Amino acid sequence: MANMLVINGVLTIDPARRADLVTAALTMMAASQAEAGCHRYVFTADLERDDIVHISEKWTDQAALDAHFATVHMADFRKAIAGGVKGSDVYKYEVSSESKM
């Protein structure tokens, strides 16, 4: 198996903009999940804090991720969340193997 890419992170958001961000995230998730090379693209709400959203992605390779960043829906998403995201802590991992737990 070639190395897959896994993206995991936390977005700190403005709670007053949460509804707008959820709408934008749902649109982004649907569009991203339809992309070639996308195996997972999910935003999830934190159970304890209303200013935190988690993101989890899995991509076939860097070329698929690069293509994702160049999509119209990515540009639209960035516009939609502008000013609503106060910070981010996102990491990319190269995974050479995986097993179900």
N, C-alpha and C positions, 0 to 999 in steps of 0.2 A: 504494500500500500504506500502510495506517495504521501508526503506530509500534508496534512490538512491544517487549516488555520482555524483557531478558536478565538473569538473575541468575547471578553467578559468585562463588564464595567458598571460603574455607578454614575448616574447623573444627578446632580443636586439641582432641583428646580424651584421656581417661585410657586408656592402653593396656590396663589391667586390665579395663576395661569394653568393650573393642573388640567382643567377640562379641555382647554385648547390643545395642550400637549398630548393628552390621551387621544383626541381626535386625529391629530397629526401622526401619532405613533401607530395607530390602527391602520391608517392609510399606508404608511411606510412599511409596516410589517407585511401587508398583503402584496404590495408591489415587489418588495425584496424577496419574499418567499417564492415568487414566480420566476426569479432570475436564474439563469443557467449558473450552476456552481454553488448555489445557496442550499445548504442542508438544514439550517435553522436560523431564524431571525425573529427574536422575541423580546419585547419590552414587558417588564413585570413591575407592579407596584410593590413597594416595601410594606411589610405588614405592620411596622411600628412607627414609621415616619412618613408624613404626607409630602415631604419635600425631597424624597428619594425615589428614583426609578432605576431599575436594573436592566441591563441589556445583555443578551446572550446571542452570539452568532456562531455559525460554523460554515466554512467555505472550503471548496475543493482545493483552491490554490490562490496565490497572490494575484494572478491574472483575473480571476473571478472577482476578487475583492476590489482590484483596481477598476474593473468595469462597473462595479456597483457604485463606487465613488463618483463615477462620471455620468450616472443616470440623471434624467430629468427629475425623477421622484426624490432623489437625494437633494438636489438643488431646491426643490419645492419644500422639502422637509426642513432644510436649514433655514429657509425664509420663515416658515411657520413657527419655528421654535426660537427665533431670534429674540433675545431679551428675556426669554422664559427659563433658559438654562443658566444657572449661576456658577456651575462648575462641573468638572467631569474627572473621573479617574478610571480610564479605560486601558486595557492591556490586550495585546495580541500574542497568542501562543502558537508555535508550530508543534503539531502533534504527530509523532511518527507511528504510533499504534494506539488502539483503543480496545477496551473490553467492557462488556456490560457487567454492571455490579448487581 
